[in-house]
Protein backbone atom coordinates (compact mmCIF):
# COMPACT_ATOMS: atom_id res chain seq x y z
CA UNK A 1 0.00 0.00 0.00
CA UNK A 2 1.43 3.40 -0.90
CA UNK A 3 1.89 6.28 1.54
CA UNK A 4 -0.90 8.17 -0.24
CA UNK A 5 -3.27 5.26 0.39
CA UNK A 6 -2.27 5.15 4.07
CA UNK A 7 -2.97 8.86 4.33
CA UNK A 8 -6.39 8.36 2.73
CA UNK A 9 -7.10 5.47 5.08
CA UNK A 10 -6.08 7.51 8.13
CA UNK A 11 -8.32 10.35 6.99
CA UNK A 12 -11.28 8.05 6.33
CA UNK A 13 -10.80 6.11 9.58
CA UNK A 14 -9.48 8.46 12.27
CA UNK A 15 -10.15 5.92 15.07
CA UNK A 16 -8.00 3.21 13.41
CA UNK A 17 -5.56 1.92 16.06
CA UNK A 18 -2.09 2.96 14.87
CA UNK A 19 1.29 4.21 15.89
CA UNK A 20 3.91 6.17 13.94
CA UNK A 21 4.60 3.09 11.80
CA UNK A 22 0.99 2.53 10.74
CA UNK A 23 -1.90 0.32 11.89
CA UNK A 24 -1.37 -1.83 14.99
CA UNK A 25 -3.00 -5.15 15.84
CA UNK A 26 -3.37 -7.12 19.09
CA UNK A 27 -4.09 -10.46 17.39
CA UNK A 28 -3.10 -12.02 14.03
CA UNK A 29 -6.74 -12.25 12.92
CA UNK A 30 -7.04 -8.47 13.22
CA UNK A 31 -4.18 -8.01 10.75
CA UNK A 32 -5.78 -10.57 8.44
CA UNK A 33 -9.15 -8.80 8.53
CA UNK A 34 -7.36 -5.53 7.82
CA UNK A 35 -5.46 -7.07 4.89
CA UNK A 36 -8.65 -8.59 3.44
CA UNK A 37 -10.31 -5.19 3.63
CA UNK A 38 -7.41 -3.53 1.82
CA UNK A 39 -7.40 -6.22 -0.87
CA UNK A 40 -11.14 -5.89 -1.49
CA UNK A 41 -10.87 -2.10 -1.59
CA UNK A 42 -8.00 -2.31 -4.08
CA UNK A 43 -10.17 -4.56 -6.26
CA UNK A 44 -12.82 -1.85 -6.28
CA UNK A 45 -15.42 -3.56 -4.10
CA UNK A 46 -15.96 -0.35 -2.12
CA UNK A 47 -14.62 3.17 -1.60
CA UNK A 48 -13.01 4.39 1.63
CA UNK A 49 -15.98 6.65 2.40
CA UNK A 50 -18.31 3.66 1.90
CA UNK A 51 -16.09 1.55 4.16
CA UNK A 52 -15.92 4.26 6.83
CA UNK A 53 -19.72 4.62 6.82
CA UNK A 54 -20.23 0.85 7.12
CA UNK A 55 -17.69 0.57 9.93
CA UNK A 56 -19.24 3.52 11.77
CA UNK A 57 -22.67 1.89 11.48
CA UNK A 58 -21.31 -1.37 12.91
CA UNK A 59 -19.65 0.45 15.82
CA UNK A 60 -22.88 2.33 16.51
CA UNK A 61 -24.88 -0.93 16.37
CA UNK A 62 -22.46 -2.62 18.78
CA UNK A 63 -22.62 0.32 21.20
CA UNK A 64 -26.43 0.25 21.07
CA UNK A 65 -26.21 -3.45 22.02
CA UNK A 66 -24.03 -2.66 25.05
CA UNK A 67 -20.45 -2.61 23.73
CA UNK A 68 -18.60 -0.31 26.16
CA UNK A 69 -16.26 0.78 23.33
CA UNK A 70 -13.17 0.31 25.50
CA UNK A 71 -10.97 -0.10 22.42
CA UNK A 72 -10.72 -3.88 22.52
CA UNK A 73 -13.67 -4.52 20.19
CA UNK A 74 -12.67 -2.30 17.26
CA UNK A 75 -11.61 -5.17 15.00
CA UNK A 76 -14.68 -7.24 15.88
CA UNK A 77 -16.70 -4.31 14.54
CA UNK A 78 -14.26 -4.11 11.61
CA UNK A 79 -14.87 -7.77 10.75
CA UNK A 80 -18.65 -7.35 11.08
CA UNK A 81 -18.46 -4.38 8.69
CA UNK A 82 -16.39 -6.41 6.23
CA UNK A 83 -18.87 -9.29 6.35
CA UNK A 84 -21.74 -6.85 5.85
CA UNK A 85 -20.16 -5.26 2.78
CA UNK A 86 -19.26 -8.65 1.30
CA UNK A 87 -22.88 -9.77 1.73
CA UNK A 88 -24.34 -6.44 0.52
CA UNK A 89 -22.15 -6.56 -2.60
CA UNK A 90 -23.18 -10.16 -3.36
CA UNK A 91 -19.67 -11.60 -2.94
CA UNK A 92 -20.88 -14.11 -0.34
CA UNK A 93 -24.23 -14.50 1.35
CA UNK A 94 -24.61 -14.55 5.14
CA UNK A 95 -25.09 -18.35 5.15
CA UNK A 96 -21.75 -18.86 3.38
CA UNK A 97 -20.03 -16.48 5.77
CA UNK A 98 -21.48 -18.39 8.73
CA UNK A 99 -20.43 -21.71 7.21
CA UNK A 100 -16.84 -20.51 6.87
CA UNK A 101 -16.88 -18.93 10.33
CA UNK A 102 -18.06 -22.19 11.86
CA UNK A 103 -15.43 -24.14 9.91
CA UNK A 104 -12.76 -21.72 11.12
CA UNK A 105 -13.91 -22.22 14.73
CA UNK A 106 -13.65 -26.01 14.36
CA UNK A 107 -10.17 -25.70 12.84
CA UNK A 108 -9.07 -23.30 15.58
CA UNK A 109 -10.35 -25.66 18.29
CA UNK A 110 -8.11 -28.50 17.09
CA UNK A 111 -5.04 -26.35 16.40
CA UNK A 112 -2.35 -26.09 19.09
CA UNK A 113 -1.73 -22.58 20.38
CA UNK A 114 0.71 -20.71 18.17
CA UNK A 115 0.36 -23.06 15.19
CA UNK A 116 -1.14 -21.85 11.92
CA UNK A 117 -4.84 -22.64 11.55
CA UNK A 118 -5.59 -24.67 8.44
CA UNK A 119 -9.04 -25.43 7.13
CA UNK A 120 -9.77 -29.01 6.05
CA UNK A 121 -12.80 -30.34 4.18
CA UNK A 122 -14.11 -32.00 7.35
CA UNK A 123 -14.22 -28.58 9.05
CA UNK A 124 -17.20 -27.81 6.81
CA UNK A 125 -19.07 -31.00 7.73
CA UNK A 126 -20.53 -29.41 10.85
PEDA-V378391 format. One line per field, one symbol per residue. ss: DSSP state (H for helix, E for strand, - for the rest). psi: psi as a letter, one per 30 degrees, with the letter a starting at -180 (. if undefined). A space follows every 10 residues. Layout:
ss = ???
psi = ???
This chain:
ss = --HHHHHHHH HH-----EE- -EE----HHH HHHHHHHHHH HH-----HHH HHHHHHHHHH HHHH------ ---HHHHHHH HHHHHHHH-- ---HHHHHHH HHHHHHHHHH ---------- HHHH--
psi = kleeeeeeee eeifgkklaf fakkkflefe eeeeeeeeee effgelleee eeeeeeeeee eeefggkfhg fggefeeeee eeeeeeeefg ekleeeeeee eeeeeeeeef kkkflkkkkl effff.
